[in-house]
């Protein structure tokens, strides 16, 4: 070897050593290369450790005194020690017959502190970061936690929040971690624009997505927070919207948001390509599985030739056919729809193909990401369990059920190979979201038993203790000494079955001015059973005790009723206090409404019967029915039509089995334009004042057209309506005594009204303002043109 080559060799070795040392992460030096290739040491010395036991370190390096080791063994030893997450530096040197392990331990986190934060509380930020008190400090985690805090602020609409992270050395290997936060201003969304849409206007599409433009109430609703994940979900919502309305070729070309740093506002632009509108062509079923009669499954098909193309109906058909075939003994059968587009006639023919699927079984279900929600709450939404046949359709149904729980921000179900070729592992990844809320609000209503101003506070938890149970505690009060307290609990899977069970208890007091005070205390035990996706049944036991006390205004000085000021019917009903109603009730409900918060299409119908007579004082059978049909009249203009009907009948089973307080009374849900309990049969007091008694029978109908309000941002949730109502209320169980004024106005005359409405999906709940003009009425009816209160659509 020449002197030159020796020089360059030595230089190269020095350069490599310097490079390794400069990295500051791993430094491994050996006495000689040849010794390290087949070295044997008699002992292992650990140096630099303060908190980590030397035995723990020796056990993790994988090198044993008296046995040979190589460079690879030392490399692996260093990696294992770093993987413990306890050391900032590791050096392994061979010195004579000893292997010396030098470690530098990370400091221990004493506290994690947040400074400058007001919009997000310390506990919420602490859950977002990895560094925790009494755990090892890691600079990489510190940087990641800084980004996590910034992401938390971005998710509440503060994209310009500035986060700085630093440590304070406390000595003795302890540090405090401090996140200094400048929360900045609230980022807004100034505009949401659509490009390429022809069939539906911007307003209609903005109504479909969850991202909203900033409005004066956005600080309450938080709908104007820009989030990339939220925008991706909005893209999917648009696809579903178009696919279910005939636009099978629809696609989102692009979606982006541009931030104007000067105003701290986003402009969101979504470019779409709608394509042609299709209807269904020929619908066929074919099968390659022996024993399956294709005609027998045609009844499960939801798609009909000539109807508007709908991906939702195809999906429902696939699920129903799959379940039918599996029930007939073919659990591995696979149903796939094949579409054939006719571009000239704009039709899509569909063939539902039933094939023998791959024979695979579910080995196990792994659930990840659920810190609060218990595993069984997620597992019970699956119709398959370990050992069952794997069916992708059932997995998709489970995902929809998990999404519907509203416990999670995202739900992702994937599969990985199992231990055997015919085994698969289902992996369920969830990201949880808050499920509890505290609300307090006030309101004002012009009708009902307790009109006037009111205030209510409640605490609600939709996933109590991670068990999927619903709990609500509420309390409120209003004018005329009205008070109400309530507690509700629901277990959605009673005894492990898809049957809901729950109970409600309440206490309510109110006063009908210058008449009587009412105190109601009671509860309900209820069960619910889903029969199909749209059809459900319920049964309940109800117990209520009612106490009535006549006001001083309607009493003489000696405490006897003054019939100059009150009708005898009221006195007789009140004197039966306390009145106990013990009843059983059941209901049948059909609901195909597309969006219960903003219905555009579908039917809601409910039939209920209550039998009062399971003990107690009340003895009657009460039946009610209500149905609403929504239909979009103009998709582009977002105009929706509503037709509704209702009716009820109460039949006393014994004399005095039903009081006037149990009768049906008119309200804004029955007919608008008339005062609450202001039509139907009545009895006069001696001074001529009318006291309405309600009725045993009512029938009602309504027709309404709903539309967006011009020049009002759709993000405010305000819509207008014009309506026409008709109703009749008649029948009475009250028989006046000798010398009493007779019952009047008990005819079945039809009342009718028409009017205009303003509907507001407010942060405090759905509110409605109605102004109605009676078109047909009786001279004795009480008119009330304006009505305002909480809207109950269903």
Protein Blocks (a to p, Z undefined) as FASTA:
>chain_A
ZZklmmmmmmmmmmmmmmmmmnomaccddfblklmmmgcdfbdcdehiaklcfklmmmmn
opaehiacdfklmmmmmmmmmmnopafbdcdddehjbccdddddddddfbdcdehiakbc
fklmmmmpmbdghiacdfklmmmmmmmmmmmmmmnopakbccddddddebjhiacddddd
debjadddfbdcdehiakbcfklmmmmpmbdcddfklmmnommcccfklmmmmmmmmmmm
mmmnopambccfbdcddddfklopacddddddebjaddddddddddfbehiafklmmmmp
cbdghiacdfklmmmmmmmmmmmmmmnopakbccdddddddfknopacdddddddddddd
dfbacdehiaklcfklmmmmpcbdehiacdfklmmmmmmmmmmnopafbdcddddddfbf
kbccdddddddddfbdcdddddddfedjbgcjddddddddfbgghlopacdddddddeeh
iacdddddddfbgghiacdcdddddddddddehiaccddddddddddddfblmbccdddd
ddddddddddfklpcfkopacfklbcfklmmmmmmpccddddddddddddfbfblklcfb
dcddddddddehegpjbdcddddddddddddfblklopacdddddddddddfbghkacfk
lpccddfkloghiaehigcjddddfkopacdebjfbdcddddddddddehiafklopacd
ddddddddeddfbdcdehiacdehiacbdcdddddddddddfkbpcdddddddfbdcfkb
ccdfbacddddfZZ
